[in-house]
């Protein structure tokens, strides 16, 4: 008897195929506004409001990203704010496509900020800059932002129409826009859910009345193990929208990184305090091992996974680009909803951008050869990471897209290029090579950051019936506004607080050399955290100082190869390895809730989960799914709006947690119960769309029994009686 080695891993494939009960919006579904209709879209009032909101979102998210290391996706908050502003000023005949254009422009600035703040401040960390250079920052932002936008135009049809990726935040944003357009019960539901999400978000992040996450570390078997989860309704809603399949693989990656690799590393290397001495560590030290070591495995896995994903889709990409370039007379090409900016002109503009990038690199590095090599390298790598970012955003949403991970991957490629050209050929100094590396990586990171947002927005536009070229024009406007705003904002923040403790220390050293009194020095304890900039600075410093974590990157590459051999969705798992486990937990919980509710809808109609669902069951499933997505969209919008509002308060040097004398923070147990109550509200609101014949508790028992049955089947050995008879020897 031959038993395949892969049998123990079969449980990983339980959700490897899309569930027949899940009906994610495909590229073929009819848009909200039919292609035959041509209504107001990119109007003057839209441009004015979009520019103003885009500037605010860029500033708020720049600070928030430097303060906590994460930005807030602005698409849904901008959609809500757009509806409130346009209706509040009582503009007549406001259309859903106008609201969509506003959110497109506003969210572009937020995404641009993410790419810039993860890289440009690293120049301060490395001591290359003493202050934010406005002109250089603008050039990095505008060149990277426009390049990422242009590349995604070529990929729109491939990812949104052909592959029909879910883009959870794009779907959620569509639900917000449609609910506002329809009014009635849908609008009431989205506003109700928004208020609930906002209340929870403000209680957790504003008043800090409960813990944002619950986590702990235990010791056993000679090492330590982590358990924890983010108490986020937004992430729970993302899990519901993407479904159990994708959520399970992201969670698997988190388990591999946090629960398997970190303890193994600790078992052999120990958990040290930095001096090599084994300590009784806590959560932060456990996470530091993940940040300094294991996260690089996620980077390696994403690089290999990204290359493999693009290679496996090479024919589809070629066909998609061919269709985009084709100018035929077929009816589809002439549809308003399929009219992109002309791709020949887009590619020509990309060429112009590459020329400007070459000139910028020549100006920044002073080397013609390095500028030429960097510009050509960037043209290829930017397209690659724009495609990867667009794909990842389609899987987990732009808020959870690991832009900093792709930035690190870019650094590794760039460091190799700079070493070859600058080190071996041109004999450049260490500082010159670091400057060349950072300027190349910054533009690529900005390009990748904007790409994920553009694809999310284009998904929303595809579903509501926007005209692609008009929406792409709105993206260009939003990128331009963000590029203008980001430099002064970073400069103000650096002058007020200092961006990163490392940069603060260098600033104080410079002030002391100038004879400034000690009392006038910056308090580096108040410096903005800027974790990505600190990490990138350390990588670049280490790379040219002979200390880079290549073993972990190679380990991630090996893991990716194994996943590919097991026919697993490598990118989803790689994302999970890179993201901390506590982010994957609520996404997984949302996926489980989605599976239970959709299974319950089918069970109440068909009486079974076996075989294909009936037509009536499919209709019931869609009703439940749409209701859950609507509620989830409201929760995402509410929590996101509170994140933006909190950023504004922080910039104004106002701490809401100190209002009323300080509310105090509940214990972990009560924080979990508080979160569980809101989860129950989410389930209750979504379950209202279930067919009336049944009880959710009884359905849950049946669904659990069905899952257990499938698990037993996975791990069961083959029935020996059914094996072919073999002749005995001798």
Buried (B, 14 or more C-beta within 10 A) or exposed (E): EEEEEEEEBBEBBBBBEBBBBBBBBEBEEEBBBEBEEEEBBBBEBBBEBBBBBBBBBBBBBBBBBBBBBBBBBBBBBBBBBBBEBBEEEEBEEBBBBBBBBBBBBBBBBBBBBBBBBBBBBBBBBBBBBEEBBBEBBBBBBBBBBBBBBBBBBBBBBBBBBBBBBBBBBBBBBBBBBBBBBEEEEBBEBBBBBBEBBBBBBBBBBBBBBBBBBBBEBEEEEEBBBBBBBBBBBBBBBBBBBBBBBBBBBBBBBBBBBBBEBBBEBBEEEBBBEEEEEEEEBEBEBBBBBBBBBBBBBBBBBBBBBBBBBBEEBEEBBEBBBEBBEEEEEEEEEEBBBBBBBBBEEBBEBBEEBBEBBBEBBBEBBEBEEBBBBBBBBBBEBBBBBBBBBBBBBBBBBBBBBBBBBBBBBBBBBBBEBBBEBBBEEBEBEEEBBBBBBBBBBBBBBBBBBBBBBBBBBBBBBBBBBBBBBBBBBBBBBBBBBBBBBBBBBBBBBBEBBBBBBBBBBBBBEEBEEEEEEEEEBBEBEEBBBBBBBBBBBBBBBEBBEEEBBEEBBBBBBEBBBBBBEBEBBBBBBBBBBBBBBBBBBBBBBBBBBBBBBBBBBBBBBBEEBEEEBEEEBBBBBBBBBBBBBBBBBBBBBBBBBBBBBBBBEBBEEEEBBEEEEEBEBBEBEEBBEBBEEBBEBBBEBBBEBBBEEBEBEEBBEBBEEBBEEEEEEBEEEEEEEEEEEEEEEE
